[in-house]
Structure formats: structure tokens, C-alpha cells
Amino acid sequence: MIERYTREEMGKVWSEVNKFKKWLDVELAVCNAWTKLGKIPQEAFGEIKDKTHIDDKVVEKIKEYERIYKHDVLAFISAISEQIPSYSHYFHMGLTSSDIVDTALALQMREALTILLEDIDKVLEELKRLSFEHKNTIMMGRTHGVHAEPTTLGIKFAVWYDEMRRNRERLLRAYESVSFGKLSGAVGTYSNLDPAVEELALGELGLKAEPASTQVVHRDRHADVMYALACCATSLEKFATEIRHLQRTEVLELQEPFTEGQRGSSAMPHKKNPIHSERICGLARVVRANLFVAIENMVLWHERDISHSSAERIIFPDATIALDYMLNLFLEILRGLVVNTDRMLKNMELSYKLYASSKILVKLMDKGLARDKAYDIVQRCAMKSWKEGVSFEEVLLKDEEVINLLDDSQIREATDPKSFLKNVDYIYRKVFGETDP
């Protein structure tokens, strides 16, 4: 991912230095396991552990070897072997490249997912705060982009909160799915390894052993991770799209924060554009595209080929870096969101209280009127209200068929937007387990 969208902590996870440090962590865990099994002398392991290291200078040495070998793991092994010349014969003993690469990738991905889970927790906290702050902020609910029935801004935030909570659960499942390594050799048969090495080394690393590996950890695990990333990114796009619509001049119920000195357009100084929400929408497309690649990577020839390898070097850093950026940008939007409650109420007036049609329909049916007959009456009144630009309530109060069944108070109660929100507390208990923060 380009520097513009790379936050420092997540960038470090996917740095060359960290990658090779993880490779070394795996190698040292294997050496430690061999030591416990009596294959490597304790003195030798002590020196291997003390002398081996990764820094920028070592990374450059690895790259020098790779230019010659055209093989990054062998280049890594040669560079580290220079640090332990007396005991290099114990390093990478019995292993194949994917033992190191796949196991270390699990460690990197867990680091990345941990950062994303922390990001989501911050977003959830802010969404909960906003949901309770705007629990009773009435606004128009829309279906198909058209006025439907009243809701509250708090309920909208509660919906987003609940969806982000599911995204958190998906990332946790992905964390578990990818927490597998393999130290079983060239085709997964432990031909040059004691299975106890895998058990001991992976236990030290906090990973589980792939039950039936080939040369690789199977890529359906990695596809699980990318699916969770793609779902989360798409949820953010969904929320950002809503903010974009509500910031339109004709709507203007919500606005992104616009900071001191910010400029919206090179040509039009008056502009305040929803640029951050639009950026989230664009980056979500990148993350979703990577899901397709991750699924394609599941299909490998026989016990392994490397068609997945080149793609993974791009898609997992890019997707996690992008999502980390998106989550923090969305958090910034939420913290500075401008809520125009006056405009929300004014916009509700645009449809002449036609949002009450469903309540009038139900009230007429409660009086024993057949549903089709009741529907025809309400629709006739609604169309008269819309065409003449007069209040739906006023039309109802003058319609003989309606007033023969409903009195003034029943009609006025049905057209009061607050009457639609009597069960808000029920919704909040389902989402938050409480009705007050």
C-alpha cells in the first residue's frame, strides 16, 4: 500500500525487518525444540539465540544474497549463518522454506489483526456514544431513497454499531483461523523432522499445527481472513455512503468535519465535499478486490506451487494497511460529525406527513375495515395530499370515510412522528443491553 494510506504501526508489521524477524523467531523456536529433544547442544543453542539478529544491515545482506540465489529463504539462511559460523549446520535443520514462511506469516497476520481489533474497539466506543447522544434525535427514515417513516439518528448509529460488532467477531474468527503453522517438511510428511519439533516450536510461538499440511498451510485459512477484512471494509463503505448522501446540499442532515484552513475545491471556494467518506468508499473496492485473489490462492498444484506467494506479498499488507487507515479515518469523521437537527425536521415536512400512511392503514383495519378497502382509502388521501401539497393530516381530517371511523385525536396521534418511536428502548436493550449509557 502506498505511503499516503500507511499508518506507522501497521506499516511496521509488514516491513522487511519485521518479516525477517518473524522468520528468525520461527527458526529459533525450531532450534529450541531440537535442543529440548537433544539434537542441538545447549551451548550451541545459547550462541545461536544470542548471536542471530535482524536489523537494516542484515536485511541488505539478505537482499545481496537474493540477487544471486533468486530465493529469499536461502538468502535469509545464508545471512544468518554468517552470524553463527560454528553452529550454522544446526540452523534450518530438516525444514523447507514454507515451514518458515507460512508459520511466520501467521505471526504477522495476527499482529495486523490485533491492531485492527483495537481500531474497531475505538469505532464501537464512538458509535455507542453517538447512538445514546442522538437516541431521540428524530429524522426521516428512507427506503429506496424515498421518505418512509420516522426513525432517530441514534438508531442509525445503533445499526452501525451492531454491524461493526459482527465485523469484530469475524476478525476474531479469522484470527483463530490463521493461527496455524506447519513444520512438517517438504510435502508435510515429517521426512526429516521429528513431529515433536513442530509441537514444541509452535507451542512456543502460540500457534497450532495444521492437522494435515502439505508443503503449505492451506489457503482457505487466509481466505477467511480476507473475507473478514472485506466485510469490514464494505461496512465502512456502507456507512460512508450514507454520510455522503446526507451531506448533499438538498439533504444536508449530516456533514463531515471541515477543519480550519481546509479547502474543498480548487475552483469553487464555497465547497465542503465529503472527501473522507469518498476515500473510504474507494479503498473498500481495493480490499474487496483482494478477496477474489485470496480465494484464487486456495487452488494450488499437488502438494504446493508458488502461484499464491507473489499475490500474498501484495494483498495482505495492502488490505490490512488500507483497513487500518479506513477505520481510523472513519473514527475521525465520527468524532467531528456535524449534525443538523433543524434540517432533519425541515426535511420531514417535505412529504406532508405522508409517513403516517401505515399507521392510518392499521387503525382503519383495527376498526374492522377490509385491508384492501382501507388501503384504497389511505392511498387516495395520500395522493391528494401529495398532488395538492397539503398536509396528509389535514386531508384525513376532511375525508368522510376516514372520520366516520377515526376521531381527530386518533388521526393526530398517528401523524405525530414520536408515535413511531415508542419501542426505541426495546431496540437499545437488544443492541446494547441497556437503555442508558
N, C-alpha and C positions, 0 to 999 in steps of 0.2 A: 504494500500500500504506500502511496506517495506520502512524503513528509507532512503535507498540509493536513492530513487527517490522522496522523500518528501521534498519540499521546505517549508521554515518556515511559510510563510504567509498562504499558502493553508493548511498546516498541522494544524494550529491553528483553521481554520474553522471547521475541523472535530474532534477536540479534545473533550474529555468528558466534560471538563469545559465549552467550548463554547456551546455544545449541551444542557447542563442543564441550561446555561444562557438563551438560546433561549426558553426553556420550561418555565423558570421563566418569561421572557418577555411576553409570551402569557398569563400566569396566571395573571400577574399584569394588563395587558390590560383588561382582563375579570373582575377583581376586580374593576378596574376603571370604566368600563361600568356599573357594578352593582351599584357603588356609584352614578354615574350620574342619574341612574334610581331610587335612593332612597332606594335600598335594603341593602346596606352597609353604615353605618355611615361614614361621612367624617373623623372623628377622627380615626376610625378603619382602614380605607384605608391608612391614613397617616402613621400609625405604620406598617402596612403590607408592604408598599412601602419602609419605612426606614430600617426595621429590616431584611427583607429577602435578602439573597445574596447567591452567589455560589463562592466557591474557592476550592482549592485542598482538604482541610479538610472536606468540605461539601460533595464533591464527594465521599470521603472514607466512610462517614456516609451513603450516598445513597447505596453504594455497600454492606455495612454491612446489611442494611435492605433488599436489593435484595436477598442476600444469604438465608434469611429467607422466604421472600414473594414469591420468584421466579417471581416477577412482578416489572419491573423497574419504571413504573409511580407511583405505590403505594409507592414504596421505596422513590422516589423523594418527594412525598407529605408528607410522614412521617418526612423526614429530614427537610423540610422547615417548617412544622407545629411546630417543636421544637423551631423554631426561633420566632414564634408568638403564644405562648400558649393561650393568652387571646382571640385571634381572628382567631384561626385555623379553626373554623366552617364556616368561610367565604371563605376559600381557596378551590379552585377546585369545587365551588358550581354549581351543575347542569350539570357538564361536564362529558364526557367519555374520556378514555385515548387517543383515536385517535384525539380528538379535539386538544389536546396539541401537540402530536407527529407530526401529519400531518401539522399543522399550523407552528410549529417550523421548520420542515424540509424545508418548503418553504422558510423560512428566511435564513436557512443555504445554501440552493442551490442558492439563489440569491447572497449571499456573494461570493460563489465559482464562479458563472458565472461572477460576476463583475471583479474578478481577471483575469479570462480567457479572458474577453473582453479587459482588459488592456494589457495582453500579446499579443493578436492578433494585437492590435494597434501598438505595437513596431515592430512586424514582418512586418506588412504592410508598416510601415515607412522605414524599411531597404530594403524591396523588391522594393519599389519605387525608393529609392536611387540607388540601383544596376541596376535597369531597365534603368534609364537615363544615368548612368555611362557607361553602355555597350550597349546603343541603337544602335550603329554602329559596334559592335564587331561581325564580320561575323564568322559564324560557320556552320557546316553541319547539316541540319535538317534530322532526320531519321524516317522512318516508318518501322515497323516490325524489327527494329534494323538495317536496311539497309539504306545506303545513299539515300536520296530522293532529296530535293532541299535546297539551302542555306537559312538560317534564321539568326537571330542575337541572341546573348546571352541575350541582353536586352529584346527581345520579349519573350524569355523563362521566364524571371523573371516577365514580364508583365502578362503572363498567370498565373503564380503562385499568383501574386498579386490579380488578378481578382477572382481567386478561393478562396483565403483567405478572400476576401471581402464578398463573398457569405457565407462563414463559419461564419463570424461575424454577418451577417444578420440572419442566422439560430440560432445562440446563443441568439440574441436579441429576436427572436420569442419564443425561449424556455424560456427565462427569463419571458416573458409575460405569457406564457402557465402555468408556475409553480407558478405564483404569486397569488395563490388562497389558502385560508384556509377554515376551516369549524368549527363552534362552534354551532353545532345543535344536540348534544346528541347521545344517544346510536345507533339509526338507522336513524338519520337525520331528526327527526320529531319535534325537539324542545320541547320534552315532559316535560323537567324540566328547560327549558330556555326560556327567552323572546327573540324572534328574534332580538330585538333591541340590545341585548348584542353582538350578532355576528356583527351587522352592526357597532356599536361603536368601539368594540375591534379591528376588522380587519382594520377599517379605521385608527386607531391609529398606527397599525403595517404596514400600507402601502400595505395591501393585499385586494383582492376582495373575496367575498363569493362564494363558489361553489354553482351554481344555484340549483342543485338537488343532494345533497350529500346523501350518506348512512351513515355508521359509518365512512367512509373514504372519502378523496379527491380521485377522480378517477385516476387510474394509467396510463391512456393514456396520461395524462399531463406529468408524469415522463418519459414515453417512448419518448415523444417529446424531452425532454432534452437529453436523452441518444442518440437519433438519431443524434442530433446536435453535441454532443461530438464525436460520432463515425465517422461522416462525416469529422470533422475537423482533427481527428487523422489519418484518411485514406488519406486525402490530404497531410498531413505531410509525410506519408509513401511514397506517390507517388513522392514527391519532393526528399525525401531521396534516393529513389531507383534510380532516375535519377543521383543524385550526385555519388552514388555507381558505376553506370555504367561508368560515365565519368571519374572516378578515376582509372579505370582498367589500368594496365600497357600498354595494347595495344591501349588505347584511350588517357588517361592522359590529358584531357582538363580542368578538374576541380579537385581540391584536398581540402579535409577538412583541417582546420588549424592543424598544428602539432607543439605543443609548446615546448619551451626549456625544456629539461630534460625528455620529453615524450618518452616512449618506445613502440614499436609496436608489438613485438613478443618476447616470452621468449626464442625461439630457433633461430630466424633469425633477427639479429640486423639491417638489412637493411630495414625492413618492415615499411611502413606507411599505416596502414589499415584504411578504412572508418568506424571506430568503432562507432562513434556517429550516423551516418546515419543508421547503422545496428541496433543500440539500439532503435532508433525511430521506425524502422520497427517492431521490436519485441514488443514494448509497444503498438503499434497500434492494434496488434492482441488481446491484453488483453482488450482494450477499446471496440473493435467490439464485442468480446465475451459477454461483459456486456450488449450490446444492446439486444441480444437474451433473456437474463434474464429479462430485463426491460419489454419487450413485453409479456413474460410469466406472469409477475406480474399483467398484466391487468385483468387476469381471476381469480376472487375471488368468493367464495360461497356466495350466497344470499346477505345480506347487508354488510358482511365482514367476512373474516377469516384472519389469520396472516401468511399465506404462503409467502406473499410478504415481510414481515417485516425482517426476518433473512437475506434474499438476499440483501435487500436495505442497510443494515448496512455495506455491503461489496462493492457493485457495485458503489454507488455514491461517497463515499470517494475515492475508488481506481481509478475510471475513471477520476474524476476531478484532483486528485493529479497527475496521470500519464500524463494527457494532459497538465497541468501546467508545468510539467517537460519537456515534449516534445517540447512545444512551446519555452521555454527558451533555451533548447539545440539547437534547430533549429536556433534560433536567434544568438547563439554563433557561429554556423557553418557559417552562412551568413556573420557575421562581420569579420571572419577570412578567408573567402574562397579564395583559390589561383586560379587565372585564368591564364591559359597558352594559350595566344593568338597565339603564334608561332605554337604550336601543333595543334590548331584548323585549321590553314591554311594548315599545312602539311597534316593533315588527309583528308582535302578536295581533295588533289591531288591523294589520293588512288583510286578514282573512275574515274580518267582520264577525268573529266568534264562531265561525263555522266548525271550529274544533269540537263544539258541543254536540255535533250531529249524532255521535254514537250514544251519548247519554240520553238524548231525547228519544232515540230509537228504542233503547232499553226501557225507558219509562212508559212509552206507549205500549210496548209488549207486556209490561207488568200490569197494565190496565186491561189486558185480555185481547188486545188487537192482534190480528194475524201478522206474522213478521213481514210478509210481502206488502201488505196494506200499510203497515207502519213505515216501512222503507220508502214506499212511494210518497207518503205524506212528507216525510223528513226531506227526501231528495227534492221535492217540489219547492219546499220552503227554502232549502239551501240554494237552489238555483236562482230563486227570486232575489235572495239576499246578495248573491254574487253579481248577478246582472245589473241590479239597481244600485249596488254599492251601499246598502244599508245594513244595519246590524241584524244578524241572524235572530237574536233575542227579540228585536222589535217585530220582525216578520212573524215569529212564532206567537207572540202575544196578540197578533191580529188575525191569526188563522183560525177559522171556526172549528175545523176538525180537531185541531190541537187543543184549543181552550175548552172544548167540550169534555176533554179527558184530563187535562192538566191545568192546575191553577197557577197564578202568577208566581207564587213563591217557588213552586216546583221548577218552573221554567228558569227563573233567575238563579236558583241553586245549581241547575245543570249547566248554565253558561258561566258560572264562576270558575276561573281556572284553578282555584285552590281545591275545588271539589275533586279534581283529578289526582290529587296528591295525598289522599288520606292514608295510603299504605307505604309512604316513604320510609317510616321507621321499620316496617317489615323487611323492606329491601336492604336497609342498612344492617339489620341484625343478620341477614343471610350473608352479606358480604364481609362485614367487619366483626360480627358477633356482639355489636353494641350499637346504641343509637346516639351516643355522645362520645367524643374523643376522651 
